[in-house]
Amino acid sequence: MVLVDFGIRVVVLGVIPGNRRPTTAMAWLLCIFFLPYVGLLLFLMFGNFRLSRRRREKQDAVNQRIMEGTKDIASLVPEYDGPAWVKSAIELNQNLGFFPAIGGNTVRLIKGYQESLDLMADEISQATDYVNAEFYIMSSDASTNRLFQELEAAAERGVRVRVLFDHIGSLRVPGYLGMIRRLKASKIQWRRMLPLLPVKGQWRRPDLRNHRKILVVDGRVGFTGSQNVIEPSYRKKRNVKVGRQWVELMTRLEGPIVGTLNVMFATDWSSETEENLESQMAAYHWDTFEGGALCQVVPSGPGFVTENNLRLFNTLLYSAEKQITISSPYFVPDDSLLYAITTAAQRGIKVELFVSEVGDQFLVHHAQRSYYEALLRAGVRIFLYPKPLVLHAKHFTVDYDVAVIGSSNMDMRSFSLNLEVTVMMIDRAVVEQMHAVEDHYRSMSRELHLEEWLTRPILARYVDNVARLTATLQ
């Protein structure tokens, strides 16, 4: 046993650091050195953050088709008369995620929780060809009942309705089996994303999740953002008891960017069903349109090796010239993102961060708190959105030029383990819309100051620091 124990330690020293962040490798090594057998078992279960080869090959095939379909397009980038750093960010996104920036879009931000669900239901009620819905969590409840009714009615009248939801994300919500029975009784085509069904041979790292939120109706209108299809207390009795509800921000999109969102859905649908939506994708003509908002979709996740969302966030943070405002429910940055945001503040950029006063996930919330001192010392202003509400919106603005919204948190899980969708919007009118949302957050929140933070109890500091050690594994 001593020899085996020693052998495990020697082998993992040369295996685990390969192609991993040093912080992630160190966390795994600490786990294995303290608990060799348990730690090794956990590493074998959770250490591989890549999707299966089949899924990666499908993603590569889609990327190749996008490149071929867009190579002859007259890009809008040379005509863009804004800051040079915006052009650079557009080129970065296209090189990493393969989608071009496309103009001619209409953008509407939706901050009302039920309003967003109702607007999506309204659009589904008008569908004539297809409805493609993809959400991390879906639940049939009082808040979402009408949306499900419209999906069922659309399928009944011959509209092709396809629904994707993350298996584990939705399974954890009370009422999951009732939703499955409802879907089975309808004409809706539905699938679980990244299912864990060993009896059917469906197995992978258990905590790889598809975290995207996308709705596309007839290729005419699309929705994306932070909100799941569930009532605002997530059907948890303890949340209802204390009045905890989720605060979200969604965006309604019209224009050619909707086709880009649909390509992302088609990729995920093909991964789960083997059905090729090439005909649906072919109906969309890649082209650029003048006027309206210039938008670009950025896919990211284990299907890409380049951490597309992290690279975009860092690029924008380093490029800012006046101000940066960030809303992130789970802000657990890696070293590169921490350096980018603190460097921005230290070079005189006005940097604001909106987070929940009390988070809904214990370890993540305390890991996030462990970064507050470094942020405050650098000059970042931190605003705490009042409990018991959970500020779950995921977006940020840079100067008056760029707004970013999507499903991605600013944490290591969203950079490496979750499939995410991000939309970069380059339009002053859209940025002004988001600034209005940020102003509302500011009016609701209280600012955290360094002097106050340094006086928190020693036990609280200890818990924060321990949680930080687990951050790379969460």
C-alpha positions as a Python dict, from the first residue, in 0.01 Angstrom:
ca = {
    (1, 'M'): (0, 0, 0),
    (2, 'V'): (288, 236, 77),
    (3, 'L'): (445, 160, -261),
    (4, 'V'): (113, 212, -442),
    (5, 'D'): (56, 536, -253),
    (6, 'F'): (404, 660, -344),
    (7, 'G'): (358, 547, -705),
    (8, 'I'): (32, 741, -740),
    (9, 'R'): (200, 1058, -618),
    (10, 'V'): (495, 1023, -854),
    (11, 'V'): (280, 948, -1159),
    (12, 'V'): (29, 1229, -1109),
    (13, 'L'): (310, 1484, -1072),
    (14, 'G'): (397, 1426, -1437),
    (15, 'V'): (46, 1369, -1572),
    (16, 'I'): (-194, 1621, -1417),
    (17, 'P'): (-6, 1944, -1508),
    (18, 'G'): (-26, 1861, -1881),
    (19, 'N'): (-244, 2113, -2072),
    (20, 'R'): (-398, 2251, -1751),
    (21, 'R'): (-372, 2582, -1573),
    (22, 'P'): (-111, 2560, -1294),
    (23, 'T'): (-381, 2657, -1043),
    (24, 'T'): (-609, 2376, -1160),
    (25, 'A'): (-324, 2126, -1159),
    (26, 'M'): (-219, 2233, -810),
    (27, 'A'): (-574, 2192, -678),
    (28, 'W'): (-592, 1837, -814),
    (29, 'L'): (-247, 1751, -680),
    (30, 'L'): (-340, 1879, -334),
    (31, 'C'): (-655, 1668, -341),
    (32, 'I'): (-464, 1354, -442),
    (33, 'F'): (-174, 1412, -202),
    (34, 'F'): (-411, 1451, 93),
    (35, 'L'): (-645, 1167, -13),
    (36, 'P'): (-459, 957, -270),
    (37, 'Y'): (-726, 698, -352),
    (38, 'V'): (-1031, 920, -322),
    (39, 'G'): (-851, 1205, -499),
    (40, 'L'): (-742, 980, -785),
    (41, 'L'): (-1096, 847, -827),
    (42, 'L'): (-1234, 1202, -838),
    (43, 'F'): (-971, 1302, -1092),
    (44, 'L'): (-1059, 1008, -1316),
    (45, 'M'): (-1426, 1112, -1298),
    (46, 'F'): (-1388, 1488, -1329),
    (47, 'G'): (-1037, 1555, -1459),
    (48, 'N'): (-1115, 1540, -1831),
    (49, 'F'): (-1303, 1854, -1937),
    (50, 'R'): (-1320, 1775, -2310),
    (51, 'L'): (-1626, 1650, -2492),
    (52, 'S'): (-1618, 1317, -2673),
    (53, 'R'): (-1425, 1291, -2996),
    (54, 'R'): (-1751, 1250, -3189),
    (55, 'R'): (-1887, 1578, -3055),
    (56, 'R'): (-1562, 1761, -3121),
    (57, 'E'): (-1555, 1632, -3478),
    (58, 'K'): (-1910, 1757, -3533),
    (59, 'Q'): (-1815, 2099, -3398),
    (60, 'D'): (-1511, 2108, -3627),
    (61, 'A'): (-1732, 2018, -3926),
    (62, 'V'): (-1974, 2302, -3846),
    (63, 'N'): (-1684, 2545, -3805),
    (64, 'Q'): (-1552, 2443, -4145),
    (65, 'R'): (-1892, 2501, -4311),
    (66, 'I'): (-1919, 2844, -4148),
    (67, 'M'): (-1573, 2937, -4273),
    (68, 'E'): (-1659, 2826, -4627),
    (69, 'G'): (-1992, 3009, -4620),
    (70, 'T'): (-1849, 3338, -4499),
    (71, 'K'): (-1511, 3358, -4670),
    (72, 'D'): (-1641, 3566, -4962),
    (73, 'I'): (-1851, 3804, -4755),
    (74, 'A'): (-1752, 4169, -4766),
    (75, 'S'): (-1685, 4216, -4396),
    (76, 'L'): (-1815, 4522, -4219),
    (77, 'V'): (-1500, 4552, -4012),
    (78, 'P'): (-1302, 4771, -4256),
    (79, 'E'): (-1603, 5007, -4280),
    (80, 'Y'): (-1649, 5036, -3904),
    (81, 'D'): (-1548, 5386, -3804),
    (82, 'G'): (-1525, 5327, -3430),
    (83, 'P'): (-1218, 5255, -3217),
    (84, 'A'): (-953, 5026, -3361),
    (85, 'W'): (-976, 4795, -3059),
    (86, 'V'): (-1335, 4707, -3152),
    (87, 'K'): (-1218, 4590, -3495),
    (88, 'S'): (-953, 4383, -3323),
    (89, 'A'): (-1212, 4219, -3095),
    (90, 'I'): (-1430, 4137, -3396),
    (91, 'E'): (-1137, 3969, -3572),
    (92, 'L'): (-1051, 3776, -3257),
    (93, 'N'): (-1406, 3643, -3227),
    (94, 'Q'): (-1420, 3534, -3589),
    (95, 'N'): (-1084, 3358, -3566),
    (96, 'L'): (-1192, 3172, -3250),
    (97, 'G'): (-1565, 3111, -3299),
    (98, 'F'): (-1583, 3140, -3679),
    (99, 'F'): (-1894, 3363, -3684),
    (100, 'P'): (-1865, 3702, -3859),
    (101, 'A'): (-1993, 4030, -3719),
    (102, 'I'): (-2317, 4118, -3899),
    (103, 'G'): (-2504, 4447, -3915),
    (104, 'G'): (-2870, 4531, -3966),
    (105, 'N'): (-2996, 4396, -3634),
    (106, 'T'): (-3257, 4523, -3391),
    (107, 'V'): (-3182, 4470, -3020),
    (108, 'R'): (-3420, 4502, -2728),
    (109, 'L'): (-3311, 4432, -2370),
    (110, 'I'): (-3571, 4274, -2140),
    (111, 'K'): (-3518, 4299, -1765),
    (112, 'G'): (-3863, 4183, -1652),
    (113, 'Y'): (-3859, 3814, -1555),
    (114, 'Q'): (-4219, 3728, -1646),
    (115, 'E'): (-4211, 3980, -1930),
    (116, 'S'): (-3934, 3781, -2097),
    (117, 'L'): (-4125, 3452, -2067),
    (118, 'D'): (-4439, 3616, -2204),
    (119, 'L'): (-4258, 3775, -2498),
    (120, 'M'): (-4107, 3440, -2592),
    (121, 'A'): (-4452, 3279, -2570),
    (122, 'D'): (-4593, 3557, -2792),
    (123, 'E'): (-4337, 3487, -3063),
    (124, 'I'): (-4393, 3109, -3045),
    (125, 'S'): (-4767, 3169, -3090),
    (126, 'Q'): (-4690, 3332, -3428),
    (127, 'A'): (-4454, 3060, -3553),
    (128, 'T'): (-4529, 2918, -3896),
    (129, 'D'): (-4222, 2709, -3981),
    (130, 'Y'): (-4009, 2611, -3681),
    (131, 'V'): (-3929, 2685, -3318),
    (132, 'N'): (-3589, 2595, -3176),
    (133, 'A'): (-3558, 2625, -2798),
    (134, 'E'): (-3244, 2547, -2596),
    (135, 'F'): (-3214, 2622, -2225),
    (136, 'Y'): (-2994, 2499, -1943),
    (137, 'I'): (-3294, 2456, -1713),
    (138, 'M'): (-3655, 2404, -1818),
    (139, 'S'): (-3952, 2351, -1590),
    (140, 'S'): (-4326, 2333, -1643),
    (141, 'D'): (-4477, 2554, -1373),
    (142, 'A'): (-4713, 2846, -1320),
    (143, 'S'): (-4470, 3101, -1469),
    (144, 'T'): (-4379, 2895, -1775),
    (145, 'N'): (-4712, 2722, -1838),
    (146, 'R'): (-4815, 2956, -2120),
    (147, 'L'): (-4480, 2916, -2294),
    (148, 'F'): (-4521, 2536, -2283),
    (149, 'Q'): (-4879, 2571, -2406),
    (150, 'E'): (-4761, 2773, -2706),
    (151, 'L'): (-4490, 2514, -2781),
    (152, 'E'): (-4752, 2238, -2770),
    (153, 'A'): (-4999, 2435, -2982),
    (154, 'A'): (-4733, 2516, -3241),
    (155, 'A'): (-4640, 2150, -3271),
    (156, 'E'): (-5010, 2058, -3306),
    (157, 'R'): (-5055, 2296, -3600),
    (158, 'G'): (-4759, 2147, -3784),
    (159, 'V'): (-4475, 2377, -3680),
    (160, 'R'): (-4152, 2185, -3625),
    (161, 'V'): (-4083, 2239, -3256),
    (162, 'R'): (-3749, 2123, -3118),
    (163, 'V'): (-3655, 2157, -2751),
    (164, 'L'): (-3320, 2098, -2583),
    (165, 'F'): (-3255, 2117, -2208),
    (166, 'D'): (-2955, 2020, -2002),
    (167, 'H'): (-3009, 1683, -1838),
    (168, 'I'): (-2853, 1745, -1497),
    (169, 'G'): (-2942, 2115, -1486),
    (170, 'S'): (-3312, 2040, -1528),
    (171, 'L'): (-3310, 1714, -1331),
    (172, 'R'): (-3210, 1901, -1014),
    (173, 'V'): (-3528, 2110, -1025),
    (174, 'P'): (-3845, 1981, -852),
    (175, 'G'): (-4109, 1875, -1103),
    (176, 'Y'): (-3867, 1732, -1360),
    (177, 'L'): (-4065, 1411, -1414),
    (178, 'G'): (-4385, 1609, -1461),
    (179, 'M'): (-4219, 1810, -1739),
    (180, 'I'): (-4098, 1491, -1906),
    (181, 'R'): (-4450, 1347, -1900),
    (182, 'R'): (-4584, 1667, -2052),
    (183, 'L'): (-4325, 1663, -2332),
    (184, 'K'): (-4391, 1296, -2406),
    (185, 'A'): (-4764, 1365, -2436),
    (186, 'S'): (-4704, 1639, -2694),
    (187, 'K'): (-4581, 1646, -3054),
    (188, 'I'): (-4271, 1841, -2951),
    (189, 'Q'): (-3936, 1690, -3048),
    (190, 'W'): (-3716, 1708, -2740),
    (191, 'R'): (-3383, 1583, -2616),
    (192, 'R'): (-3168, 1605, -2305),
    (193, 'M'): (-2834, 1780, -2357),
    (194, 'L'): (-2519, 1603, -2237),
    (195, 'P'): (-2728, 1325, -2081),
    (196, 'L'): (-2589, 1097, -1811),
    (197, 'L'): (-2767, 770, -1883),
    (198, 'P'): (-2516, 486, -1830),
    (199, 'V'): (-2774, 217, -1917),
    (200, 'K'): (-2796, 375, -2263),
    (201, 'G'): (-2419, 414, -2292),
    (202, 'Q'): (-2435, 790, -2243),
    (203, 'W'): (-2157, 887, -2001),
    (204, 'R'): (-1899, 1161, -1969),
    (205, 'R'): (-1751, 1385, -1701),
    (206, 'P'): (-2063, 1442, -1487),
    (207, 'D'): (-2025, 1816, -1444),
    (208, 'L'): (-1981, 1912, -1810),
    (209, 'R'): (-2294, 2111, -1882),
    (210, 'N'): (-2464, 2287, -2173),
    (211, 'H'): (-2542, 2623, -2016),
    (212, 'R'): (-2674, 2802, -2326),
    (213, 'K'): (-3006, 2988, -2347),
    (214, 'I'): (-3137, 3027, -2703),
    (215, 'L'): (-3480, 3059, -2863),
    (216, 'V'): (-3520, 3102, -3240),
    (217, 'V'): (-3859, 3136, -3410),
    (218, 'D'): (-3876, 3093, -3789),
    (219, 'G'): (-3527, 3244, -3821),
    (220, 'R'): (-3706, 3577, -3777),
    (221, 'V'): (-3658, 3651, -3409),
    (222, 'G'): (-3422, 3517, -3144),
    (223, 'F'): (-3373, 3544, -2769),
    (224, 'T'): (-3066, 3486, -2556),
    (225, 'G'): (-2926, 3596, -2221),
    (226, 'S'): (-2914, 3467, -1866),
    (227, 'Q'): (-3267, 3343, -1800),
    (228, 'N'): (-3380, 2982, -1777),
    (229, 'V'): (-3736, 2866, -1843),
    (230, 'I'): (-3852, 2830, -1483),
    (231, 'E'): (-4036, 3036, -1223),
    (232, 'P'): (-3821, 3302, -1051),
    (233, 'S'): (-3766, 3111, -723),
    (234, 'Y'): (-3651, 2796, -907),
    (235, 'R'): (-3930, 2593, -741),
    (236, 'K'): (-3737, 2570, -414),
    (237, 'K'): (-3943, 2597, -94),
    (238, 'R'): (-3658, 2758, 98),
    (239, 'N'): (-3629, 3028, -172),
    (240, 'V'): (-4000, 3103, -156),
    (241, 'K'): (-3984, 3114, 223),
    (242, 'V'): (-3715, 3384, 231),
    (243, 'G'): (-3836, 3567, -79),
    (244, 'R'): (-3536, 3474, -294),
    (245, 'Q'): (-3593, 3534, -665),
    (246, 'W'): (-3360, 3549, -963),
    (247, 'V'): (-3302, 3879, -1146),
    (248, 'E'): (-3226, 3830, -1516),
    (249, 'L'): (-3155, 4014, -1839),
    (250, 'M'): (-3254, 3879, -2179),
    (251, 'T'): (-3224, 4026, -2525),
    (252, 'R'): (-3465, 4001, -2815),
    (253, 'L'): (-3292, 4006, -3153),
    (254, 'E'): (-3415, 4057, -3506),
    (255, 'G'): (-3205, 4056, -3819),
    (256, 'P'): (-2935, 3833, -3968),
    (257, 'I'): (-2777, 3763, -3628),
    (258, 'V'): (-3074, 3534, -3557),
    (259, 'G'): (-2941, 3293, -3820),
    (260, 'T'): (-2612, 3274, -3630),
    (261, 'L'): (-2794, 3177, -3312),
    (262, 'N'): (-2979, 2914, -3510),
    (263, 'V'): (-2653, 2762, -3631),
    (264, 'M'): (-2553, 2717, -3266),
    (265, 'F'): (-2883, 2544, -3191),
    (266, 'A'): (-2846, 2323, -3501),
    (267, 'T'): (-2498, 2217, -3385),
    (268, 'D'): (-2624, 2117, -3041),
    (269, 'W'): (-2933, 1945, -3183),
    (270, 'S'): (-2719, 1742, -3420),
    (271, 'S'): (-2493, 1639, -3131),
    (272, 'E'): (-2788, 1497, -2937),
    (273, 'T'): (-3006, 1355, -3215),
    (274, 'E'): (-2790, 1284, -3522),
    (275, 'E'): (-3050, 1485, -3719),
    (276, 'N'): (-2886, 1729, -3960),
    (277, 'L'): (-3059, 2067, -3983),
    (278, 'E'): (-2858, 2162, -4291),
    (279, 'S'): (-3172, 2256, -4486),
    (280, 'Q'): (-3281, 2494, -4212),
    (281, 'M'): (-2935, 2646, -4194),
    (282, 'A'): (-2916, 2674, -4575),
    (283, 'A'): (-3229, 2888, -4573),
    (284, 'Y'): (-3026, 3154, -4399),
    (285, 'H'): (-2811, 3362, -4631),
    (286, 'W'): (-2487, 3480, -4476),
    (287, 'D'): (-2465, 3843, -4563),
    (288, 'T'): (-2398, 4181, -4413),
    (289, 'F'): (-2658, 4451, -4376),
    (290, 'E'): (-2610, 4819, -4326),
    (291, 'G'): (-2780, 5008, -4046),
    (292, 'G'): (-2899, 4871, -3716),
    (293, 'A'): (-2675, 4713, -3456),
    (294, 'L'): (-2357, 4529, -3549),
    (295, 'C'): (-2365, 4197, -3361),
    (296, 'Q'): (-2144, 3891, -3334),
    (297, 'V'): (-2215, 3557, -3170),
    (298, 'V'): (-1929, 3393, -2980),
    (299, 'P'): (-1966, 3021, -2899),
    (300, 'S'): (-1748, 2866, -2630),
    (301, 'G'): (-1713, 2550, -2428),
    (302, 'P'): (-1535, 2214, -2418),
    (303, 'G'): (-1585, 2179, -2794),
    (304, 'F'): (-1329, 2459, -2839),
    (305, 'V'): (-975, 2450, -2705),
    (306, 'T'): (-928, 2827, -2702),
    (307, 'E'): (-1163, 2944, -2420),
    (308, 'N'): (-1328, 3190, -2657),
    (309, 'N'): (-1531, 3378, -2395),
    (310, 'L'): (-1232, 3433, -2166),
    (311, 'R'): (-1017, 3567, -2450),
    (312, 'L'): (-1292, 3807, -2557),
    (313, 'F'): (-1347, 3932, -2201),
    (314, 'N'): (-975, 3991, -2146),
    (315, 'T'): (-937, 4169, -2480),
    (316, 'L'): (-1223, 4409, -2403),
    (317, 'L'): (-1101, 4475, -2050),
    (318, 'Y'): (-751, 4564, -2169),
    (319, 'S'): (-894, 4778, -2452),
    (320, 'A'): (-1124, 4998, -2245),
    (321, 'E'): (-1046, 5367, -2247),
    (322, 'K'): (-1313, 5517, -2018),
    (323, 'Q'): (-1530, 5277, -1822),
    (324, 'I'): (-1622, 4913, -1766),
    (325, 'T'): (-1937, 4791, -1591),
    (326, 'I'): (-1979, 4420, -1520),
    (327, 'S'): (-2271, 4217, -1389),
    (328, 'S'): (-2184, 3859, -1303),
    (329, 'P'): (-2357, 3628, -1054),
    (330, 'Y'): (-2049, 3409, -1021),
    (331, 'F'): (-1730, 3613, -1044),
    (332, 'V'): (-1444, 3368, -980),
    (333, 'P'): (-1173, 3483, -1223),
    (334, 'D'): (-862, 3299, -1329),
    (335, 'D'): (-533, 3488, -1300),
    (336, 'S'): (-559, 3638, -1649),
    (337, 'L'): (-905, 3786, -1591),
    (338, 'L'): (-815, 3912, -1243),
    (339, 'Y'): (-510, 4087, -1387),
    (340, 'A'): (-716, 4235, -1672),
    (341, 'I'): (-981, 4387, -1447),
    (342, 'T'): (-741, 4514, -1179),
    (343, 'T'): (-505, 4653, -1443),
    (344, 'A'): (-795, 4841, -1601),
    (345, 'A'): (-878, 5003, -1266),
    (346, 'Q'): (-512, 5080, -1194),
    (347, 'R'): (-467, 5261, -1525),
    (348, 'G'): (-752, 5496, -1442),
    (349, 'I'): (-1049, 5323, -1603),
    (350, 'K'): (-1373, 5349, -1407),
    (351, 'V'): (-1453, 4985, -1325),
    (352, 'E'): (-1775, 4872, -1156),
    (353, 'L'): (-1876, 4519, -1060),
    (354, 'F'): (-2232, 4422, -966),
    (355, 'V'): (-2271, 4099, -768),
    (356, 'S'): (-2529, 3952, -531),
    (357, 'E'): (-2498, 4041, -165),
    (358, 'V'): (-2560, 3674, -85),
    (359, 'G'): (-2517, 3411, -357),
    (360, 'D'): (-2726, 3100, -409),
    (361, 'Q'): (-2426, 2862, -425),
    (362, 'F'): (-2223, 2840, -104),
    (363, 'L'): (-1878, 2746, -237),
    (364, 'V'): (-1894, 2969, -543),
    (365, 'H'): (-2017, 3266, -341),
    (366, 'H'): (-1739, 3232, -85),
    (367, 'A'): (-1476, 3176, -354),
    (368, 'Q'): (-1599, 3497, -518),
    (369, 'R'): (-1570, 3688, -189),
    (370, 'S'): (-1204, 3587, -162),
    (371, 'Y'): (-1126, 3820, -457),
    (372, 'Y'): (-1296, 4130, -319),
    (373, 'E'): (-994, 4264, -132),
    (374, 'A'): (-767, 4253, -438),
    (375, 'L'): (-1038, 4416, -649),
    (376, 'L'): (-1108, 4692, -397),
    (377, 'R'): (-739, 4767, -344),
    (378, 'A'): (-698, 4804, -722),
    (379, 'G'): (-980, 5058, -735),
    (380, 'V'): (-1268, 4843, -860),
    (381, 'R'): (-1602, 4960, -720),
    (382, 'I'): (-1812, 4666, -599),
    (383, 'F'): (-2188, 4698, -565),
    (384, 'L'): (-2387, 4439, -370),
    (385, 'Y'): (-2735, 4369, -507),
    (386, 'P'): (-2963, 4329, -204),
    (387, 'K'): (-3050, 3991, -60),
    (388, 'P'): (-3260, 3782, -81),
    (389, 'L'): (-3262, 3860, -456),
    (390, 'V'): (-3005, 3683, -674),
    (391, 'L'): (-2858, 3901, -949),
    (392, 'H'): (-2820, 3632, -1213),
    (393, 'A'): (-2783, 3865, -1516),
    (394, 'K'): (-2461, 3819, -1713),
    (395, 'H'): (-2349, 4119, -1914),
    (396, 'F'): (-2104, 4407, -1932),
    (397, 'T'): (-2034, 4727, -2119),
    (398, 'V'): (-1707, 4883, -2233),
    (399, 'D'): (-1699, 5260, -2283),
    (400, 'Y'): (-1994, 5366, -2500),
    (401, 'D'): (-1904, 5129, -2781),
    (402, 'V'): (-1962, 4764, -2682),
    (403, 'A'): (-2220, 4568, -2486),
    (404, 'V'): (-2184, 4197, -2417),
    (405, 'I'): (-2462, 3964, -2303),
    (406, 'G'): (-2511, 3590, -2287),
    (407, 'S'): (-2511, 3281, -2069),
    (408, 'S'): (-2147, 3297, -1960),
    (409, 'N'): (-2045, 3375, -1605),
    (410, 'M'): (-1702, 3519, -1529),
    (411, 'D'): (-1574, 3205, -1362),
    (412, 'M'): (-1350, 2915, -1452),
    (413, 'R'): (-1644, 2678, -1495),
    (414, 'S'): (-1790, 2895, -1772),
    (415, 'F'): (-1450, 2927, -1939),
    (416, 'S'): (-1367, 2555, -1950),
    (417, 'L'): (-1655, 2325, -1853),
    (418, 'N'): (-1981, 2481, -1977),
    (419, 'L'): (-2102, 2526, -2333),
    (420, 'E'): (-2192, 2895, -2347),
    (421, 'V'): (-2327, 3155, -2590),
    (422, 'T'): (-2215, 3519, -2587),
    (423, 'V'): (-2330, 3804, -2810),
    (424, 'M'): (-2114, 4112, -2861),
    (425, 'M'): (-2322, 4413, -2968),
    (426, 'I'): (-2153, 4718, -3117),
    (427, 'D'): (-2406, 4998, -3115),
    (428, 'R'): (-2431, 5309, -2898),
    (429, 'A'): (-2809, 5282, -2870),
    (430, 'V'): (-2775, 4928, -2734),
    (431, 'V'): (-2502, 5037, -2491),
    (432, 'E'): (-2732, 5314, -2369),
    (433, 'Q'): (-3005, 5054, -2309),
    (434, 'M'): (-2763, 4850, -2100),
    (435, 'H'): (-2636, 5158, -1915),
    (436, 'A'): (-2998, 5220, -1810),
    (437, 'V'): (-3012, 4866, -1670),
    (438, 'E'): (-2684, 4923, -1488),
    (439, 'D'): (-2817, 5251, -1345),
    (440, 'H'): (-3113, 5057, -1205),
    (441, 'Y'): (-2879, 4804, -1042),
    (442, 'R'): (-2679, 5088, -889),
    (443, 'S'): (-2992, 5246, -743),
    (444, 'M'): (-3085, 4910, -585),
    (445, 'S'): (-2739, 4820, -454),
    (446, 'R'): (-2505, 4934, -179),
    (447, 'E'): (-2135, 4989, -242),
    (448, 'L'): (-1883, 4775, -58),
    (449, 'H'): (-1580, 4965, 74),
    (450, 'L'): (-1236, 4828, 159),
    (451, 'E'): (-1250, 4950, 519),
    (452, 'E'): (-1571, 4757, 580),
    (453, 'W'): (-1441, 4446, 405),
    (454, 'L'): (-1122, 4427, 610),
    (455, 'T'): (-1323, 4411, 933),
    (456, 'R'): (-1518, 4097, 845),
    (457, 'P'): (-1483, 3805, 1092),
    (458, 'I'): (-1176, 3579, 1080),
    (459, 'L'): (-1395, 3272, 1031),
    (460, 'A'): (-1552, 3430, 724),
    (461, 'R'): (-1206, 3495, 578),
    (462, 'Y'): (-1109, 3135, 646),
    (463, 'V'): (-1417, 2999, 465),
    (464, 'D'): (-1359, 3234, 170),
    (465, 'N'): (-998, 3122, 133),
    (466, 'V'): (-1082, 2751, 156),
    (467, 'A'): (-1355, 2797, -106),
    (468, 'R'): (-1103, 2971, -330),
    (469, 'L'): (-889, 2657, -332),
    (470, 'T'): (-1180, 2464, -477),
    (471, 'A'): (-1262, 2727, -740),
    (472, 'T'): (-1067, 2563, -1022),
    (473, 'L'): (-1252, 2234, -960),
    (474, 'Q'): (-1605, 2375, -930),
}
